[in-house]
Amino acid sequence: MKIYLASKSKARKKLLEQFGLKFKVFPSKVKEQSKRGNLSYAQLVKFNARNKAQEVAFKIKEGLVIAADTICVQKGKIFGKPKNIQDARRMLKKLSSGPQSLYTGLAVIKKEKGKEKTVIDYEKTKVYMDPLKDRQISSYFKKVSPMDKAGSFDIQGKGAFFIKRIDGCFYNVVGLPLRKLYHIFKKLGLFSIICFVLVLCGCSTEYNLATKQEEKYYYNTDKEVIMGQSINRQVEKELKFTNDPLQKKRVEDIGKKIALVSDRKEIDYHFQVLEEDTVNAVSLPGGYVYVNTGLLDKVDNDDELACILAHEIGHIVARHSIKKLQAMQSFSILRLLVAVAPAPGTGEVGTAADVAFTQFLLGYSREDELLADQLGARYAKLAGYDPHAMITFLIKLQDINRRMPLQEKSYFKTHPYVPDRIRVVKQELGEPISFDDYINIEQQPHKQ
């Protein structure tokens, strides 16, 4: 059965392509209704999606028509696609001032043997952005066209830098809620149980030395490395690396010593220094570690730097990026969208790289951070560095973080409270835990 996408959205087209669906772009010429009248936001996007699907379905003899409509809502006001660049500028400035909700209506019409069956649904996702300045918006618009995007930004690309948090479906923000689309396909009887076999065949079970458990991975090490390379290319385009060869060599030398004693030696580790003032360090799938110059300025000795790098290597060893990515993508659902399994290392890696790049900006969970602290102390000690330096640096960072305004990004954006982290490090080192280790001193007011 031929599939028709009733949209000229590049983001929607890319999503369907990368998940293996063969289709033809057949844009609907129906004018979207922007005034909802007595309709709810959900009813409005479903109404528009249905009209688009019906208009295209009327023009074809047989096939499957997929149509969607997305609006952005903030404080009761609807933001659709901008009329011009000035409108886009005003729109993005306004949206960055507070949380917003994205509604996407989905309509799928199955037209076969003279009969039609239509299923309509919607998805809602809440998005929180950092407040944007005019120069940030101007810089963004020089690289990305906002004209075909509801709300004037894209989360799968450079717009990810503006996002603080997402509550709901990531792909809804991209432009097409795939999980909801899967359920519509299921109602239309388009996929058989054999798709589940494809999912299971694509997964492997491996013993994770960090968690001491057998875990299932859709992405094996080879795919993880390919993904890391892809994200690293994005980082190279978006961020600036240091020109100081001594800083780079120091980080590389210490990082490689830590990597040699880690529980994951089958990958090559890469260490880079970013010209960023924020006190931060991050890691990517496949062995990529980045340290900001702002963090290096706060490091007093090699022991502290070793503990930081060991912490990031701990994330890689535990495969935190991969596990979070698998949860975000809901592979057991997304793979059902593919009629034939794609070739290894092709489409799905590209989509995963977009998601993981966003994840790179948003950070890990607090549970992941605690495990990385535990592994970091262990690896630093094995490499010959003083693991107690992790505790001294955590206390130092806590003081730095307390002095920053609440909205500023910092090393503790997603990290647990310092007493929790110190307690985990002490437990790893076999040291006694005192009452003070349970006092959450980080809840003191921030200094402005």
N, C-alpha and C positions, 0 to 999 in steps of 0.2 A: 504494500500500500504506500502510495506517495504521501510525503509529509510536506505541508506548506506552513511556513512561518509568516504570519500576517503582521510583520513588523520589520522596519528597516534599522532597528536598534543593533548597533555593532556588538554591544555587550551580550545581548540575547543570542545573536547569531554565533558568537564565539563560544558561549556555553554549550549550545547544542552541538556544535562541531567537535569540541574537545571531548564530549562524552559519547562520540561515535554515531550520532544520529545523522542520516543522510536526508537532506531536505532541500526545498527550494524556497527562496525568499520571495514572498508575494505580498508586498506591503498593502495594507488596507488604506483606502482613501477616505474612510469615514472620519468626520470631524469629531474630536473628543469633546464630550460635554464637561465643562469645567464648573458650572454652577449646579450644586447638588439639590437645591430646593428642599423637598421633604425627604430626600434620600439620605441614608447614613453614608459615611465614607466608604464602607465596604460595599454597599449597594451601588454607589457611584462607579467604582472601578469595575465591578462585575458587569454593570450596564454597558460601560464603554467596551470592555473586552468582548462581551457577547455581540455587540453591534459590529465590531471589527471582524470577528470570526464569521458571522453570518454573511457579511458583504463579500468576503473571499470565497466562502463555501458556495455561494450562489453562482460564482463564475467558473467553478470546476465541476467536472463530471463525477469523479470519485476521488477520495483521498482523506487525509487527516489534516485539519486546520488547527493551528495553535495560535491563539491571540492573547495579548496581555495589555494591561493598562496600569500605570503606576502614578500615584500622587504622593506628595510629601505634605504632612499636616503639622503645623505648629501653632499652638494656642488658638485653635479653631479656624486658622487660615490655611487655605490650600495652596501649595506651591507645585505647579506642574513644570513643564519645560519652559525655559526663559524665552522671551520674545526677541531679545537682542542682548548684546554683551553688557550694556548698562543694567538691564533688568537682571541678568545673571549675577552681576556684581552685588547689586542690592539684595538679591535673594540669598546668596551664600553668606553675606555679612549678617543678615537677619537670622538665618538658620543656625549659625555658629553661636548665637547668643543663648541657646537653651536646647533642651531635648526636643526631638522631632519624631514623628511616627510615619513610617512608609507603608502604604497600602498598595498591594498589587492584586488586580483582578485577573483571573485566568479563565479562559473559555476554550474548550476543545470540542470540535465538531467532527464526528466520524461519519463520512458520507460513503455509502457502499450499497450497490445493487438497488439504487433508487430510494434507499432509506437513510434517514439522518438520526443521529443520536448526539445530544449535546450535554456536556457536563460543565458546570461553572462553579468556581470557588474563589477564595481570596486568601491572602497572607498578610499579616501585620507584623512589623518589626520596629522596635524603638532604637533610635540612634542618638548617641551623645557625642558632641564635638568639642574641640578646644576653641575658645574665642579667637577669631581671626582678625588680623589687621589688614588694612587696605593693600599694603605692599605684598603680603602673603598671597592675597587673592589675585593680585595682578601677576605675580610670578607664576602662580598655578595656571592661570588662563593662557599664559604664553606657551605652556607645554601641553595643555589639554583643552579641547573644545568643550564648553559646557552646554552647547545648544541642544543636544539630543538627550540630555540627562535631567530627570526630575530632581529638582533641588540644586542643579548646576554642578554636581560633583560626582566622581566615580570612586567607589571604595576599593575596587580591584586594582587600581593603579596608584597614581600619585596622591589621590584624594585620601588614601589610607592614612597619610601623615596627620590628618585633621581629626581622626576618630579616636575618642577615648574609650568608648564601650558600645557594644551592640547587644541588645536583648532580643533574641529571636533568630530568625533564619538569615544567615549571612548572604545566601544567594538571592534573597528577596531584595537586599540592598544593591546587589550587582544588577538586578533587573528581571530575574526569572526564578521564582521559588521552586527549585527542582523537586524537593520532597513533595510539595503539594501537587506538582505536575505528575509525579509518579502515581500518586493516589488517584488522580483523574484517569490516567492510563489504565490503572487496575480496574476502575469502575467500567471502563469501556471494553475490558477483556482483551487488551492488546498484548499482554505478555504471559508466558506460561511459566510453570515451575522450573523449567530448565535454566532460567536466568539465575536461580539460586545456586545451581550447580556451578555456573560460571564464577559466582562470587567466591564460593568455597574453594574452587580450584585456584583462584588467584591469591589466596591467603596462605601464609606459612606460619608454623608455630616454632618459636625459638625461645631458648632459655635466656632470660635477661639477668646478667650477673649483678646488675645494680639493685634490682628489686627482688632477686632470688626467686623468680617465678617464671613459669612458661607463659608466653604471651603471643597473641596472634598479630601478625603484621601483614597488611596488604603491600606495603612498600618494603621490599628487601633492601639489603645494603646497597646494591648497585643502583636501584631506583632512588634511594635516599641521596646518594652522592650526586646523581644527575640533577635532582631537585636542588641540592645545595649549590651546585654550580650555577643553576639558573637564577636562584635568588641572589647569589653573590653578584651576578652581572647587573641585576637591578640596583643593588646597593652601590655598586661602582658608578652607576649613572646618577643616582639620587644624592649620594653623600660624598663628602670630601675626605680623602685620606691625608695623613700627615706627610709633610716633606722632610721630617726629621729622621734621618737614617738610624741614629742612635736609639731613639725611642722605639722604633720598629724592631731593631735587633734585640733590644732588651726584652721586649714582649715575646718575640719569637723564641729566643733562647730559653727563657723560663717556661714558656708554654710547651715547648717540645720535651723538656725534662718531665713535666707533669704527664704529658700524653704517653710517654714511655712506660709509666707505672700504672696507667689507668686500666680498667677492665675491658677496654675496647681498643684493640690495637690493629684491627683489620682495615681501618680507614686512615687516610692521610689528614693531618690537622693543619689548618691554615690560620695564621694570626695576623690581624691588621689593627692599625691605630687610626681612629676617626678624629677629624678636627671638629670636635663638638665640646661645648663648655659644660654640658650636663654631666653629673657624676654617675656614669653608667657603664655597664659592660653587657654584651649580649652574645648569644650563640645561635647558630643555624644548623639545620640538618646536614649531615655529611661531613662534619668536622670543621666548620667555619666559626671563628671566635673574633669578636670585635671589642676593642677597648677604647673608650673616649679619652681624649687628652685631658678633659676636665677631671676624670677619675685619676689619671696618672699624676696630676698636680697634687692630689691629696694623699698619695701613697708615700709613706716614709721610708720604706725599705723593700728589698726583694721578697722578703717573707710575706708581706701583705699582698704584693702583686701576685705572688705564687698562689696564695689562697683564693684570690679573685679568679684567676685563670682556672684553677682547679674546680672551683664552683661551676664555671661555665662548661668545662669539660664534663663535669658530672651530669649536666643536662643532656649532653650529647650521648654519653654512655647509657643513660637511662631512657634514651629515645623519647624525651618529653615532647619535642616538636612533632615527631611522627604520630605519637599517640593522641596528642591534641588535634592534629590535623585529621586523623581518622575519625575522631568524634565529631569534629565540625562538619566534615563532608558526609558523614553517615554512609559509609561505603556500601553497606548492605542494601541501602535503598538506591543510591546513585548508580550502582552497577546494574541495577534492574532496568535502567533507562537505556542500556546498550544492548542492541539485538545481537551483536557479534563482539566478542572480546577484542579490544584494540591491541595492536602490537606493543610489546613491552617497551617502555621508555619513550612513548610517543605522547598521544593526546592527554592522558590523565595526569602525566607529570607536569605538563604546561599549566593545567588548571590548578593543580596542587601548589605549584610555585606561586601563583597569584594569591592563593589563600594563605600560604605559609609566610609570604612577604608581609601580609597584613598582620599575621600572628607575631612576626618578628617585631613589629611596631607596638603591639599591644601587650606582650609579655606572657609569662607562665602563670600557672595557678600557685597558690601559696603552699599547697602540699608538695608540688614539684620543687619549689624553692627550698623547703626544709630538707628534702632528700638530697638536693644538690649541695646544700651546706654540709651534710653528713659525709657525702662522697668527697667533697672538696677538702675537708679536714684530713680525711684518710689519704688522699692522693698527695697532698702537700707534704705530709709526714713521710710517706714512702719515697718521695723525691728528694728528701733531705732538708726540707724547709720547716720552719717552726709553725705548726698548725695553730698555736695560740694567737698568731698574728691575725687570724680571721676574727677572733673575738675583739681584739683591740681596734681593728678596722671597722667592725660592725658598730661599735660604740661611737667611733668617730663619725661614721656616716649618719648615725642617728642624730647627732648634734647638728650636722650640716642640714639634714632634712628638716629638723625642727625650725631652723632659721629661715627656711624658704617659704614663700607664699604657697597656700594650699594648692593653687591651680598649676603650679610649675611641675614639670615632669622631673622625676628623680629616680635614683636607684631603688627606692622603696615603693614605686608606683604599684607594683603587684606583690611586693615582698611581705612576708609575715612580720609581726612585731619583733623588734630586736631581742627582747627577753626569750621569746620562743626559739629564735635562731641560736642564741648563745647556749640555751639549754640543750639543744640538739647537738651542737658541737662538743659540749662538755661530755655528753653521754657517749659520743663516738670516741672521745679520748680517754674514757674510763674515769673521769673526774667526778667527785661528789657534787650533787645538786643542792644548792642552798635555797632558803626561802626567798631571797632577793631575786633569784632566777625566775620566780613566778610573778614578780611584781611588774606590771605593764607600765613602765615609766614613759612609754612613747605616747600615751594618751594625753600628755600635757598639751596645753594650747600652743599652736604654732606662733612664732614671733613674726610680725609683719614688717 
